[in-house]
Amino acid sequence: VLTDEERKATGLEKDTFMSGQTVNVPKNIEKGIEIKFYDDSILRISSGSSVSINQCSDLAPLSDPLSFKITLLLGKIWAKITPENDTNWSIQTERAVDGNRGTTFSTEYDPATKTTTVVVEEGSVWLKNRFGRIKTIIISAGETGTQTMNQPPVLKKNQFAN
């Protein structure tokens, strides 16, 4: 729930958003924003982040499973995607794309270094580079995947993984 001032600052004039819309979360909204979808999936956009909504079928919840595609232009998002439904999420950055189903993960993009970092808490996420020698990796719970410039993505276990 955002105040009217916060909603206006992020570009969300209403409680909903549309495909093609860019959401910018100013740094003065320290908590970031949280979007909850009809299937109980949650997307948190961190303070100082910017995302473009490429596609969202959340507007017709009874006719289609949720299909959500965004471009993370800058910053970090965190998502918890409901596993029961045939939900399809895709997060793209300038250099990489990741896809998710029934998982909890974060994606961060730094345009200065052109590095995408995906950390998976539950489930699994695929990550692939968009340029150069294309390679796809699967990131499971407790793992991190990174992709920089035109390089293929790299997988590593998190230090605190079980």
N, CA, C and O of each residue as an XYZ file, in Angstrom:
648
protein
N       0.857     -1.179      0.000
C       0.000      0.000      0.000
C       0.893      1.228      0.000
O       1.758      1.382      0.862
N       0.680      2.078     -0.953
C       1.478      3.293     -1.093
C       0.611      4.513     -0.805
O      -0.599      4.498     -1.028
N       1.246      5.562     -0.310
C       0.535      6.822     -0.169
C       0.300      7.387     -1.570
O       0.931      6.947     -2.532
N      -0.592      8.346     -1.684
C      -0.837      8.967     -2.992
C       0.438      9.595     -3.545
O       0.691      9.531     -4.748
N       1.242     10.203     -2.671
C       2.490     10.823     -3.096
C       3.489      9.776     -3.602
O       4.155      9.993     -4.614
N       3.594      8.635     -2.895
C       4.489      7.558     -3.319
C       4.012      6.951     -4.640
O       4.822      6.662     -5.521
N       2.719      6.761     -4.774
C       2.161      6.192     -5.994
C       2.486      7.089     -7.189
O       2.890      6.602     -8.245
N       2.310      8.379     -7.019
C       2.597      9.321     -8.096
C       4.094      9.323     -8.422
O       4.468      9.389     -9.593
N       4.948      9.252     -7.405
C       6.399      9.268     -7.606
C       6.875      8.038     -8.373
O       7.861      8.118     -9.105
N       6.193      6.903     -8.220
C       6.596      5.681     -8.911
C       5.979      5.558    -10.295
O       6.360      4.675    -11.064
N       5.036      6.427    -10.622
C       4.361      6.335    -11.916
C       3.117      5.477    -11.857
O       2.505      5.197    -12.888
N       2.732      5.051    -10.652
C       1.515      4.252    -10.484
C       0.401      5.177    -10.017
O       0.188      5.345     -8.816
N      -0.291      5.763    -10.947
C      -1.357      6.705    -10.609
C      -2.533      6.011     -9.914
O      -3.267      6.643     -9.153
N      -2.711      4.711    -10.178
C      -3.812      3.944     -9.586
C      -3.233      2.747     -8.852
O      -2.017      2.651     -8.688
N      -4.088      1.835     -8.408
C      -3.645      0.614     -7.740
C      -3.234     -0.458     -8.738
O      -2.863     -1.559     -8.330
N      -3.291     -0.169    -10.028
C      -2.942     -1.141    -11.058
C      -1.886     -0.540    -11.984
O      -1.607      0.658    -11.931
N      -1.311     -1.377    -12.821
C      -0.373     -0.923    -13.828
C      -0.720     -1.598    -15.136
O      -1.513     -2.539    -15.172
N      -0.112     -1.106    -16.226
C      -0.428     -1.624    -17.544
C       0.844     -2.036    -18.264
O       1.934     -1.565    -17.943
N       0.692     -2.925    -19.246
C       1.818     -3.287    -20.096
C       2.348     -2.025    -20.762
O       1.580     -1.155    -21.171
N       3.666     -1.937    -20.865
C       4.301     -0.771    -21.465
C       4.654      0.312    -20.468
O       5.326      1.282    -20.820
N       4.216      0.164    -19.235
C       4.466      1.171    -18.219
C       5.826      0.951    -17.552
O       6.249     -0.188    -17.354
N       6.503      2.038    -17.211
C       7.750      1.957    -16.451
C       7.464      2.381    -15.024
O       6.794      3.385    -14.784
N       7.982      1.603    -14.076
C       7.821      1.903    -12.658
C       9.195      2.251    -12.106
O      10.104      1.422    -12.114
N       9.340      3.480    -11.629
C      10.584      3.943    -11.021
C      10.330      4.121     -9.536
O       9.411      4.841     -9.146
N      11.133      3.474     -8.706
C      10.975      3.606     -7.263
C      12.088      4.525     -6.764
O      13.245      4.115     -6.684
N      11.735      5.778     -6.425
C      12.757      6.720     -5.972
C      13.444      6.241     -4.690
O      12.870      5.483     -3.907
N      14.678      6.698     -4.495
C      15.442      6.296     -3.309
C      14.795      6.770     -2.018
O      15.036      6.190     -0.960
N      13.966      7.832     -2.090
C      13.336      8.316     -0.860
C      12.180      7.407     -0.403
O      11.648      7.598      0.690
N      11.789      6.422     -1.225
C      10.836      5.399     -0.781
C      11.694      4.220     -0.334
O      11.843      3.235     -1.058
N      12.252      4.333      0.859
C      13.270      3.401      1.345
C      12.798      1.952      1.398
O      13.594      1.035      1.198
N      11.519      1.741      1.663
C      10.994      0.369      1.768
C      10.762     -0.262      0.396
O      10.498     -1.461      0.306
N      10.858      0.529     -0.666
C      10.518      0.019     -1.993
C       9.007     -0.139     -2.097
O       8.265      0.412     -1.284
N       8.555     -0.886     -3.088
C       7.114     -1.144     -3.211
C       6.888     -2.644     -3.384
O       7.770     -3.374     -3.835
N       5.701     -3.079     -3.019
C       5.336     -4.483     -3.157
C       4.049     -4.572     -3.960
O       3.083     -3.859     -3.691
N       4.049     -5.463     -4.956
C       2.876     -5.696     -5.794
C       2.423     -7.129     -5.556
O       3.216     -8.062     -5.681
N       1.142     -7.307     -5.212
C       0.590     -8.645     -5.001
C      -0.387     -8.942     -6.139
O      -1.246     -8.123     -6.464
N      -0.243    -10.125     -6.737
C      -1.068    -10.529     -7.864
C      -2.216    -11.413     -7.411
O      -2.210    -11.913     -6.287
N      -3.205    -11.608     -8.280
C      -4.403    -12.375     -7.924
C      -4.086    -13.802     -7.502
O      -4.858    -14.398     -6.751
N      -2.964    -14.372     -7.967
C      -2.614    -15.750     -7.599
C      -1.742    -15.792     -6.346
O      -1.176    -16.835     -6.017
N      -1.630    -14.651     -5.642
C      -0.839    -14.480     -4.426
C       0.662    -14.414     -4.675
O       1.433    -14.417     -3.715
N       1.105    -14.354     -5.929
C       2.512    -14.091     -6.208
C       2.821    -12.661     -5.772
O       1.951    -11.791     -5.805
N       4.068    -12.427     -5.366
C       4.474    -11.116     -4.855
C       5.726    -10.658     -5.592
O       6.642    -11.447     -5.824
N       5.759     -9.384     -5.958
C       6.930     -8.755     -6.552
C       7.278     -7.547     -5.700
O       6.432     -6.684     -5.470
N       8.527     -7.480     -5.226
C       9.015     -6.309     -4.484
C      10.060     -5.611     -5.361
O      11.006     -6.233     -5.843
N       9.866     -4.331     -5.549
C      10.804     -3.516     -6.311
C      11.528     -2.621     -5.313
O      10.901     -1.804     -4.638
N      12.842     -2.772     -5.218
C      13.638     -2.057     -4.220
C      13.759     -0.574     -4.534
O      13.602     -0.139     -5.675
N      14.037      0.174     -3.499
C      14.290      1.599     -3.600
C      15.412      1.856     -4.603
O      16.419      1.148     -4.597
N      15.250      2.852     -5.457
C      16.264      3.188     -6.451
C      16.242      2.306     -7.678
O      17.152      2.376     -8.505
N      15.214      1.468     -7.816
C      15.122      0.542     -8.951
C      14.143      1.048     -9.996
O      13.267      1.866     -9.717
N      14.317      0.537    -11.206
C      13.443      0.900    -12.313
C      13.134     -0.348    -13.125
O      14.038     -1.082    -13.524
N      11.832     -0.584    -13.370
C      11.405     -1.729    -14.175
C      10.397     -1.271    -15.221
O       9.635     -0.328    -15.009
N      10.414     -1.956    -16.340
C       9.447     -1.719    -17.400
C       8.547     -2.955    -17.482
O       9.042     -4.079    -17.560
N       7.240     -2.749    -17.464
C       6.278     -3.848    -17.553
C       6.080     -4.166    -19.032
O       5.457     -3.388    -19.754
N       6.603     -5.302    -19.486
C       6.460     -5.689    -20.891
C       5.137     -6.388    -21.152
O       4.502     -6.161    -22.182
N       4.719     -7.239    -20.220
C       3.473     -7.989    -20.382
C       2.973     -8.404    -19.009
O       3.749     -8.818    -18.148
N       1.673     -8.288    -18.821
C       1.065     -8.784    -17.590
C      -0.360     -9.201    -17.899
O      -1.198     -8.368    -18.244
N      -0.635    -10.503    -17.773
C      -1.982    -11.009    -18.043
C      -2.820    -11.033    -16.783
O      -3.870    -11.674    -16.761
N      -2.386    -10.351    -15.730
C      -3.105    -10.306    -14.458
C      -4.464     -9.628    -14.602
O      -5.303     -9.723    -13.707
N      -4.684     -8.949    -15.717
C      -5.943     -8.239    -15.906
C      -7.097     -9.175    -16.226
O      -8.252     -8.773    -16.092
N      -6.828    -10.416    -16.646
C      -7.867    -11.393    -16.967
C      -7.603    -12.684    -16.198
O      -7.291    -13.705    -16.810
N      -7.720    -12.659    -14.871
C      -7.292    -13.798    -14.060
C      -8.074    -15.077    -14.277
O      -7.550    -16.158    -14.008
N      -9.296    -14.999    -14.750
C     -10.094    -16.211    -14.913
C      -9.872    -16.890    -16.252
O     -10.184    -18.071    -16.404
N      -9.334    -16.156    -17.233
C      -9.209    -16.735    -18.564
C      -7.815    -17.296    -18.858
O      -7.683    -18.223    -19.658
N      -6.786    -16.755    -18.230
C      -5.423    -17.179    -18.553
C      -4.607    -17.333    -17.275
O      -4.877    -16.659    -16.281
N      -3.601    -18.225    -17.296
C      -2.658    -18.208    -16.176
C      -1.846    -16.920    -16.254
O      -1.701    -16.333    -17.327
N      -1.323    -16.488    -15.125
C      -0.560    -15.256    -15.079
C       0.713    -15.381    -15.907
O       1.501    -16.309    -15.723
N       0.898    -14.449    -16.806
C       2.125    -14.345    -17.577
C       2.654    -12.946    -17.313
O       1.970    -11.957    -17.578
N       3.864    -12.865    -16.795
C       4.415    -11.592    -16.367
C       5.828    -11.460    -16.901
O       6.695    -12.276    -16.588
N       6.063    -10.429    -17.711
C       7.388    -10.201    -18.293
C       7.781     -8.757    -18.030
O       7.062     -7.825    -18.390
N       8.948     -8.588    -17.387
C       9.439     -7.242    -17.123
C      10.888     -7.115    -17.556
O      11.602     -8.104    -17.725
N      11.298     -5.872    -17.730
C      12.700     -5.569    -17.939
C      13.168     -4.805    -16.716
O      12.633     -3.744    -16.396
N      14.178     -5.349    -16.027
C      14.799     -4.679    -14.896
C      15.868     -3.761    -15.473
O      16.921     -4.216    -15.919
N      15.583     -2.469    -15.459
C      16.484     -1.489    -16.058
C      17.633     -1.125    -15.125
O      18.739     -0.814    -15.566
N      17.344     -1.172    -13.825
C      18.316     -0.759    -12.817
C      17.834     -1.225    -11.459
O      16.645     -1.120    -11.157
N      18.727     -1.734    -10.641
C      18.373     -2.043     -9.266
C      18.068     -3.494     -9.015
O      18.653     -4.388     -9.628
N      17.118     -3.724     -8.080
C      16.873     -5.070     -7.595
C      15.385     -5.319     -7.387
O      14.637     -4.443     -6.952
N      14.983     -6.551     -7.715
C      13.629     -7.007     -7.407
C      13.725     -8.308     -6.618
O      14.740     -9.002     -6.664
N      12.672     -8.623     -5.905
C      12.536     -9.893     -5.201
C      11.149    -10.399     -5.533
O      10.195     -9.622     -5.557
N      11.024    -11.698     -5.791
C       9.715    -12.247     -6.134
C       9.490    -13.584     -5.446
O      10.414    -14.376     -5.262
N       8.251    -13.811     -5.074
C       7.807    -15.109     -4.578
C       6.644    -15.507     -5.483
O       5.573    -14.900     -5.455
N       6.882    -16.535     -6.277
C       5.909    -16.930     -7.286
C       5.163    -18.164     -6.792
O       5.775    -19.158     -6.401
N       3.850    -18.089     -6.813
C       3.004    -19.175     -6.336
C       3.216    -20.421     -7.186
O       3.101    -20.348     -8.410
N       3.526    -21.570     -6.569
C       3.824    -22.777     -7.332
C       2.608    -23.528     -7.851
O       2.739    -24.315     -8.788
N       1.435    -23.313     -7.279
C       0.271    -24.128     -7.645
C      -0.244    -23.867     -9.050
O      -0.837    -24.754     -9.664
N      -0.029    -22.685     -9.560
C      -0.603    -22.306    -10.852
C       0.418    -22.437    -11.970
O       1.608    -22.627    -11.721
N      -0.051    -22.336    -13.180
C       0.813    -22.407    -14.354
C       1.356    -21.011    -14.670
O       1.306    -20.557    -15.814
N       1.876    -20.338    -13.633
C       2.367    -18.982    -13.758
C       3.700    -18.969    -14.504
O       4.557    -19.821    -14.272
N       3.866    -17.998    -15.399
C       5.087    -17.884    -16.188
C       5.663    -16.485    -16.005
O       5.060    -15.499    -16.428
N       6.832    -16.402    -15.376
C       7.508    -15.126    -15.147
C       8.801    -15.077    -15.941
O       9.509    -16.078    -16.055
N       9.103    -13.912    -16.487
C      10.356    -13.694    -17.189
C      10.866    -12.309    -16.827
O      10.162    -11.313    -16.992
N      12.100    -12.255    -16.331
C      12.731    -10.990    -15.992
C      13.934    -10.825    -16.904
O      14.821    -11.677    -16.946
N      13.951     -9.723    -17.628
C      15.017     -9.456    -18.589
C      15.816     -8.254    -18.114
O      15.258     -7.322    -17.536
N      17.121     -8.273    -18.357
C      17.958     -7.091    -18.172
C      18.565     -6.774    -19.530
O      18.249     -7.425    -20.526
N      19.425     -5.790    -19.567
C      20.058     -5.413    -20.839
C      20.841     -6.572    -21.445
O      20.933     -6.671    -22.669
N      21.409     -7.450    -20.619
C      22.304     -8.491    -21.087
C      21.819     -9.912    -20.861
O      22.369    -10.838    -21.457
N      20.799    -10.123    -20.014
C      20.411    -11.488    -19.639
C      18.906    -11.578    -19.468
O      18.202    -10.568    -19.423
N      18.427    -12.820    -19.373
C      17.016    -13.063    -19.100
C      16.923    -14.267    -18.174
O      17.687    -15.223    -18.304
N      15.961    -14.211    -17.218
C      15.736    -15.381    -16.376
C      14.252    -15.686    -16.336
O      13.416    -14.798    -16.500
N      13.937    -16.951    -16.116
C      12.554    -17.408    -16.084
C      12.311    -18.245    -14.847
O      13.211    -18.933    -14.365
N      11.104    -18.185    -14.339
C      10.823    -18.741    -13.031
C       9.421    -19.321    -12.973
O       8.508    -18.854    -13.654
N       9.268    -20.345    -12.150
C       7.954    -20.909    -11.835
C       7.996    -21.447    -10.421
O       8.896    -22.212    -10.076
N       7.034    -21.059     -9.593
C       6.912    -21.597     -8.251
C       8.187    -21.486     -7.447
O       8.689    -22.491     -6.943
N       8.721    -20.283     -7.317
C      10.006    -20.116     -6.664
C      10.082    -18.784     -5.932
O       9.232    -17.911     -6.112
N      11.101    -18.644     -5.114
C      11.410    -17.382     -4.447
C      12.833    -17.024     -4.834
O      13.744    -17.835     -4.669
N      13.035    -15.813     -5.350
C      14.331    -15.431     -5.893
C      14.459    -13.917     -5.924
O      13.480    -13.192     -5.749
N      15.684    -13.453     -6.151
C      15.900    -12.034     -6.409
C      16.746    -11.890     -7.667
O      17.560    -12.756     -7.986
N      16.543    -10.801     -8.366
C      17.336    -10.472     -9.540
C      17.830     -9.045     -9.361
O      17.066     -8.152     -8.994
N      19.107     -8.841     -9.621
C      19.699     -7.513     -9.497
C      20.458     -7.205    -10.780
O      21.104     -8.081    -11.356
N      20.376     -5.942    -11.226
C      21.099     -5.539    -12.431
C      21.856     -4.247    -12.171
O      21.286     -3.268    -11.688
N      23.142     -4.251    -12.493
C      23.999     -3.073    -12.381
C      24.406     -2.661    -13.795
O      25.253     -3.313    -14.405
N      23.805     -1.573    -14.329
C      24.124     -1.173    -15.701
C      25.560     -0.674    -15.862
O      26.087     -0.695    -16.975
N      26.207     -0.227    -14.785
C      27.596      0.244    -14.881
C      28.537     -0.906    -15.235
O      29.450     -0.736    -16.043
N      28.319     -2.074    -14.634
C      29.173     -3.237    -14.918
C      28.506     -4.217    -15.871
O      29.109     -5.206    -16.287
N      27.237     -3.925    -16.216
C      26.429     -4.796    -17.078
C      26.373     -6.220    -16.508
O      26.551     -7.204    -17.227
N      26.118     -6.299    -15.186
C      26.076     -7.571    -14.486
C      24.682     -7.842    -13.944
O      24.087     -7.007    -13.263
N      24.176     -9.025    -14.260
C      22.912     -9.514    -13.721
C      23.246    -10.589    -12.694
O      24.049    -11.484    -12.958
N      22.622    -10.495    -11.516
C      22.831    -11.474    -10.453
C      21.480    -12.022    -10.019
O      20.568    -11.260     -9.699
N      21.354    -13.356    -10.008
C      20.117    -14.010     -9.584
C      20.445    -14.902     -8.389
O      21.338    -15.746     -8.466
N      19.718    -14.712     -7.280
C      19.880    -15.521     -6.070
C      18.569    -16.254     -5.838
O      17.513    -15.626     -5.769
N      18.623    -17.584     -5.715
C      17.416    -18.390     -5.548
C      17.314    -18.869     -4.103
O      18.241    -19.479     -3.571
N      16.173    -18.583     -3.478
C      15.902    -19.033     -2.115
C      15.158    -20.366     -2.115
O      15.479    -21.255     -1.327
N      14.167    -20.508     -2.994
C      13.377    -21.735     -3.125
C      13.145    -22.016     -4.596
O      13.069    -21.091     -5.404
N      13.032    -23.298     -4.948
C      12.741    -23.677     -6.329
C      13.959    -23.537     -7.213
O      15.089    -23.730     -6.765
N      13.727    -23.199     -8.476
C      14.832    -23.021     -9.419
C      14.468    -21.966    -10.452
O      13.297    -21.692    -10.712
N      15.504    -21.390    -11.027
C      15.376    -20.321    -12.019
C      16.374    -20.607    -13.122
O      17.495    -21.033    -12.843
N      15.989    -20.381    -14.380
C      16.975    -20.480    -15.452
C      17.481    -19.082    -15.771
O      16.749    -18.100    -15.655
N      18.751    -19.007    -16.176
C      19.385    -17.739    -16.517
C      20.190    -17.946    -17.787
O      20.941    -18.914    -17.910
N      20.027    -17.029    -18.726
C      20.842    -17.115    -19.940
C      21.245    -15.715    -20.384
O      20.556    -14.729    -20.125
N      22.385    -15.667    -21.061
C      22.833    -14.406    -21.637
C      22.106    -14.183    -22.951
O      21.673    -15.133    -23.604
N      21.975    -12.918    -23.332
C      21.247    -12.568    -24.552
C      22.178    -12.319    -25.733
O      21.726    -12.273    -26.878
N      23.480    -12.158    -25.466
C      24.440    -11.843    -26.521
C      25.655    -12.733    -26.377
O      25.840    -13.375    -25.343
N      26.500    -12.778    -27.423
C      27.700    -13.612    -27.369
C      27.336    -15.077    -27.557
O      26.347    -15.398    -28.217
N      28.126    -15.952    -26.984
C      27.854    -17.389    -27.049
C      26.755    -17.708    -26.042
O      27.003    -17.724    -24.836
N      25.557    -17.958    -26.525
C      24.382    -18.131    -25.670
C      24.492    -19.420    -24.870
O      24.767    -20.488    -25.417
N      24.271    -19.299    -23.562
C      24.312    -20.445    -22.665
C      23.237    -20.253    -21.602
O      23.010    -19.133    -21.144
N      22.581    -21.330    -21.208
C      21.563    -21.290    -20.158
C      22.022    -22.153    -18.994
O      22.523    -23.261    -19.185
N      21.842    -21.626    -17.771
C      22.123    -22.402    -16.570
C      20.857    -22.485    -15.725
O      19.970    -21.638    -15.836
N      20.779    -23.506    -14.884
C      19.689    -23.637    -13.927
C      20.256    -23.316    -12.549
O      21.251    -23.900    -12.121
N      19.607    -22.379    -11.862
C      20.031    -21.973    -10.527
C      19.018    -22.550     -9.546
O      17.829    -22.241     -9.629
N      19.477    -23.382     -8.620
C      18.599    -24.008     -7.627
C      18.702    -23.263     -6.304
O      19.538    -22.374     -6.138
N      17.827    -23.644     -5.352
C      17.835    -23.028     -4.028
C      19.228    -23.083     -3.432
O      19.893    -24.118     -3.483
N      19.671    -21.962     -2.864
C      20.993    -21.900     -2.265
C      22.096    -21.594     -3.249
O      23.271    -21.665     -2.890
N      21.752    -21.254     -4.487
C      22.756    -20.950     -5.502
C      22.555    -19.542     -6.048
O      21.476    -18.959     -5.943
N      23.625    -19.015     -6.634
C      23.608    -17.702     -7.267
C      24.126    -17.855     -8.688
O      25.086    -18.586     -8.934
N      23.489    -17.164     -9.614
C      23.978    -17.113    -10.984
C      24.296    -15.667    -11.331
O      23.550    -14.756    -10.972
N      25.403    -15.461    -12.028
C      25.744    -14.124    -12.489
C      26.050    -14.166    -13.976
O      26.511    -15.176    -14.508
N      25.787    -13.059    -14.627
C      26.073    -12.925    -16.044
C      26.558    -11.500    -16.264
O      25.896    -10.546    -15.856
N      27.724    -11.353    -16.914
C      28.333    -10.040    -17.132
C      28.669     -9.854    -18.608
O      29.166    -10.763    -19.273
N      28.380     -8.636    -19.107
C      28.667     -8.252    -20.487
C      28.122     -9.312    -21.453
O      26.954     -9.689    -21.356
N      28.963     -9.798    -22.389
C      28.534    -10.824    -23.349
C      28.945    -12.224    -22.924
O      28.846    -13.166    -23.711
N      29.402    -12.368    -21.692
C      29.884    -13.652    -21.203
C      28.715    -14.589    -20.865
O      27.616    -14.125    -20.561
N      28.952    -15.897    -20.919
C      27.913    -16.834    -20.481
C      27.726    -16.724    -18.969
O      28.647    -16.307    -18.266
N      26.560    -17.089    -18.463
C      26.319    -17.024    -17.025
C      27.170    -18.043    -16.273
O      27.584    -19.066    -16.820
N      27.420    -17.728    -14.992
C      28.243    -18.554    -14.121
C      27.427    -18.905    -12.888
O      26.711    -18.060    -12.350
N      27.535    -20.158    -12.438
C      26.797    -20.643    -11.276
C      27.725    -20.825    -10.096
O      28.838    -21.330    -10.248
N      27.267    -20.409     -8.896
C      28.051    -20.682     -7.691
C      27.104    -20.959     -6.524
O      25.994    -20.430     -6.473
N      27.555    -21.790     -5.595
C      26.779    -22.083     -4.390
C      26.918    -20.910     -3.445
O      27.990    -20.318     -3.324
N      25.818    -20.577     -2.772
C      25.878    -19.520     -1.767
C      26.650    -20.011     -0.558
O      26.618    -21.199     -0.236
N      27.337    -19.111      0.105
C      28.158    -19.459      1.251
C      27.332    -20.084      2.374
O      27.825    -20.947      3.099
N      26.073    -19.650      2.522
C      25.257    -20.119      3.632
C      24.223    -21.149      3.215
O      23.274    -21.404      3.956
N      24.389    -21.740      2.048
C      23.433    -22.747      1.565
C      23.492    -24.002      2.423
O      24.542    -24.349      2.964
N      22.347    -24.682      2.543
C      22.290    -25.930      3.308
C      22.906    -27.071      2.532
O      22.946    -28.200      3.022
